[in-house]
């Protein structure tokens, strides 16, 4: 694995507005080349011993491994959740042109 390795970071937010604020910050700071915000979904999870059912939106941020620590810090500073979901998965394959654009769009 290299620091320039492309990743997708999955995050949830409690509203479209919150997701938009986070997405814009990530792109403007060059911590993500692109952030997609998917429509509202229902999340069911256990929090503090209770089953919760809440509407959320999903964000998919295209970034690089070297940006993850800063991306996580910045998202936590803006996020309304005590423990936001911030999960990175590697991109196994992608078109060369897209991956070059992704890397050039992210701060190194």
Phi, psi and omega in degrees: 000140177244162179294334179276000181305129178287141179224161169245129180252121178265131179217151174243157176218158183282346180206160177297323181296314178297317179299319179296317178299315180295314181299313180298318179299315182297318181289315180297324179277002182058032174270345175214142177282329185202142173229123177259138179246117181270157182299166181305143177223171175254129176252135177239123186204167176261128176224124181052044175080002182240141174286127180249148173228110186224145171285140177215164170243151181255135175247138175241110182255129176267122186212198177232157181305321182294338180269351190300312184300315179291318177303313180299314179302313183293319178296314179301324182290335181259340191284144180278343182280146174294320180228081182289150173286122176218100187234128178253138174232142181289151172267112183290317181213157176189165179295140183302317182297318180295315181295325175295317178297316180303309182297319182287339180275346182257144176295148179253000000 
